[in-house]
Amino acid sequence: MAHAQFSHAVVVMTGTVISEENAKPTSVKVSIREAGDTAREITRSTSNSQTGKYLVVLQPGKKYWVHLEGDSILTQDVLVSTPPVDHTEKLTQDFTVTMREVEATKQTPQQSTN
């Protein structure tokens, strides 16, 4: 298995995004912002629609807001702290999202012409 080499210590945050309703993988935008500066996006990823997996590279010893967004889910923000490490470390963070309710389409009753 290959391992990435970084010149500075980083935290590789990976995980899976699943829906609360059926525990199936969900594709969402995973946007990362520093806790003190939520106006500026640091990095982003999109979870895989088949597996729900995502990956972002963060700095150690910091707090980040993870913003989960998508057409089919309710937007969610989660505060995550990375460990203060002096070597590259993996952090697993799974997310469960709530699906938006799909409005029932109003259908006109079919009239029979007998």
C-alpha positions in Angstrom: 0.0 0.0 0.0 1.4 3.4 -1.0 1.7 6.2 1.5 1.8 9.9 0.6 4.8 11.9 1.7 4.3 15.4 3.0 7.0 18.0 3.8 5.0 19.1 7.0 2.8 17.1 9.3 -0.8 17.0 8.1 -4.0 15.3 9.2 -5.6 13.2 6.5 -9.3 13.2 7.4 -11.3 10.5 5.7 -14.7 9.0 6.4 -18.1 8.0 5.0 -21.3 10.0 4.5 -24.5 8.0 4.9 -28.2 9.0 5.0 -29.9 8.8 8.4 -33.1 7.3 6.8 -31.6 4.2 5.1 -27.9 4.1 6.1 -26.9 4.2 2.4 -23.9 6.1 1.0 -24.7 9.7 -0.1 -22.9 12.1 -2.4 -22.5 15.5 -0.7 -20.1 18.5 -0.9 -17.7 18.4 2.0 -16.5 22.0 2.5 -13.8 22.9 5.1 -13.5 26.3 6.8 -11.3 27.3 9.8 -13.3 27.8 13.0 -12.2 31.5 13.2 -12.8 32.4 9.5 -15.9 30.7 8.2 -16.0 33.0 5.2 -13.0 31.4 3.5 -13.1 27.8 2.3 -9.8 26.0 3.0 -10.5 22.9 0.9 -13.3 20.7 -0.3 -14.2 17.2 -1.3 -17.3 15.4 -2.7 -18.2 12.1 -1.1 -18.4 9.2 -3.6 -22.0 8.4 -4.6 -21.4 4.6 -4.5 -19.3 4.4 -1.3 -20.0 7.7 0.6 -16.2 8.1 1.1 -14.4 11.4 1.1 -10.9 12.7 1.9 -9.5 16.1 2.9 -6.0 17.2 4.1 -5.9 19.5 7.1 -3.4 21.1 9.4 -2.8 19.5 12.8 -3.9 21.2 16.1 -6.7 23.3 14.6 -10.5 23.5 14.7 -12.5 23.4 11.4 -16.1 23.7 10.5 -17.1 20.8 8.1 -20.0 22.1 6.0 -22.0 19.3 4.4 -24.3 20.4 1.5 -26.2 18.8 -1.3 -29.4 19.0 -3.3 -30.9 15.9 -1.5 -29.8 16.6 2.1 -30.4 19.2 4.8 -27.3 21.3 5.2 -25.2 20.4 8.2 -22.2 22.0 10.0 -20.0 20.0 12.3 -17.0 21.3 14.4 -14.0 19.1 14.1 -10.6 19.4 15.9 -7.5 17.9 14.5 -4.9 16.4 16.9 -1.7 18.4 17.5 0.8 15.9 15.9 4.3 16.3 14.5 3.9 13.6 11.9 1.2 12.8 9.2 -1.8 11.1 10.9 -5.1 9.8 9.6 -8.3 10.9 11.3 -11.6 9.1 10.6 -14.7 11.2 10.8 -18.0 9.7 9.5 -21.1 11.8 9.0 -24.8 10.9 9.0 -27.0 13.3 7.0 -30.7 13.9 6.9 -32.4 13.6 3.5 -34.8 16.4 2.4 -38.4 15.3 2.2 -39.5 15.0 -1.4 -42.7 16.9 -1.9 -45.4 14.7 -3.3 -46.3 15.7 -6.8 -49.8 16.7 -7.1 -51.5 14.7 -9.8 -54.8 15.4 -11.4 -57.2 12.5 -11.2 -57.7 10.7 -14.5 -61.3 11.0 -15.7 -62.7 8.1 -17.6 -64.8 8.7 -20.7 -67.2 5.8 -20.7 
